[in-house]
Amino acid sequence: MTLEQIQNAHSQVKSGADFPAYIQAIKALGVSHYEAYVSDGHTDYHGKNHPSVTTPAKYESVAIAETVNESLFRTELKAHQKGKTDYLTFIHMCAETGIEKWEIKLSEMTCTYFDRARKMVLEEKIPGGIED
């Protein structure tokens, strides 16, 4: 699991509809879980038998709203998952609705969104999962 391998897998993602295939690609690299940070786009990848890998920031820092708007977040998340928005639009929506980060657990095939206080806002099963 190297930064280059992870970045190559991520380069194949064009919209939220590509997300399940991306998850399978990084799982095959040995990633067990990761946290993606909305503020600047850096991601911390962790593997069972690998050292952690952190990507550099992907964009200029954005401010995260202090108050969560869970209803709007859920609506906009569904649109993103259907491929209706690109990644940067999704990031700005997360920031505006108070989402600080999400954590992907590949063994459980879950994606959990957290607010600035690290409180769970939403946990979803990732579709298209292949069990270990």
Buried (B, 14 or more C-beta within 10 A) or exposed (E): BEEEBBEEBBEEBEBBEBBBEBBBBBBEBBBBBBBBBBBEBBBBBBBEEBEEBEBEEBEEEBEBBEEBBBEEBBEBBEBBBEEBBEBEBBBBBBBBBBBBBBBBBBEBBBBBBBBBEEEEBBBBEBEEBEEE
